[in-house]
Amino acid sequence: MRAVDLGGSLPPESLAQAARDLQASVVWVTHTHVCDVELLLTSHQVRREKLPVETRVIIGGGALSPALRQSLHWSEYFETISQMVQSELNRIRARASEDYCRNGPSVAMHN
């Protein structure tokens, strides 16, 4: 896994294109200040529409009110990076548990 910082204030179309070019599985956008709520909502909607369906959109930052977060219902929200990391660890554990139940234990042989 790798992370690529595309900088701030990138137009939604450009971010979506970069994500497609990089075959990103996750796009993370942080908001520390919101000047224009309608522009923010429109930008996120455009970005979501231009991203592949399987690309997760994670939104962070303390500038988003609960009502604004609900407007972005198709995204995941974390106020801190540690919340996101904990969520990802839980997701990985759940996937591993599902794989174990489906396939049984894996045994690695070492010489």
Secondary structure, DSSP 8 states (H G I E B T S, - for coil): -------SS--HHHHHHHHHHTT-SEEEEE-S--S-HHHHHHHHHHHHHHS-TT-EEEEE-TT--HHHHHHTTTSEEESSHHHHHHHHHHHHHHHHHHHHHHH--------
